[in-house]
Amino acid sequence: MTTFVVQRNGRPATARELEPLAFTGYAHFTAMQVRDGRVRGLDLHLDRLRHASLELFGRALPDDRVRTWLRTAVEQAGPADLSLVATVYTPSGEFTVATPEEEPELLVRTGPAAGGPHGPLALAAVPYERFLPGVKHVGEVAKTYALRRAVDEGFDDAAFVDRRGRISEGSIWNLAFWDGASVVWPVAEMLAGTTMAVVGRQLDRLGIPQRHQEITLADLPELSGGVVMNSWTPGVTVHRIGAVPLPEAPAFVELLHRAYEAEPSASL
């Protein structure tokens, strides 16, 4: 039987240890896909956890300790292919100020491997700006609320638009666009995803042009395609944002997948 694990600091988490976490919203996390015990962009995940811990808690766990605890969870999880979420928090929780001596803790949860939806997707254009957009923090009720409202309105998910009209990101996705020759990354306050970074550095190595641009709904007709990406997948076609259609661009999607697959995977 396939088994998965929930571990705190490298050992099985007890119900008593998990109980306070069910009622706290001051933490951050990263999500990754593990294949045969290896992860693409592992350095980016470790960087994310370290920088977010410094931002939220003022101190961070050593990378080698985090890596050891991730490896322990994967080795005990059972299947070679799985999804993994690593959440960092402090025992004092929220509504308190942690002492300088309080060290962050790591909760690791594994689950079935994921590959993302097939698409093409229609995204509702939702006015929203995340708090601390550069930190992948927990407790964001707005993201799930926007997703549910979008589905109720006949869309597949949501794309966020800031107060300046710029398209930033999706509920759990980064966005990327294609102008026929270059990959176009939106410019706005948002979370820079690990898959986005993996794809970007491999596009550089492949010699594919990239540029960063502020993109509004009015700019979409000038583009030749769009996708969403996250830890599940480097690209799922988006064929509409709000009322604005986008052409499907299979060659663009194939390019993003090729770039992602060019990234060497690292052993935990």
Buried (B, 14 or more C-beta within 10 A) or exposed (E): EEEBBBBBBBEEBEEEBEEEBEEBBBBBBBBBBBEEBBBBBBBBBBBBBBBBBEBBBEBBBEBEEBBBBBBBBBEBBEBEEBBBBBBBBBEBBEEEEBEEEBBBBBBBBBBEBBEBBEBBBBBBBBEBBBEEBBBBBBEBEBBEBBBEEBEEEEBBBBBBBBEEBBBBBBBBBBBBBBBEEBBBBBBBBBBBBBBBBBBBBBBEEEEBEEEEBBBBBEBBEEBBBBBBBBBBBBBBBBBBBBEBEBBBBEEBBEBBBBBBEBBEBBEB
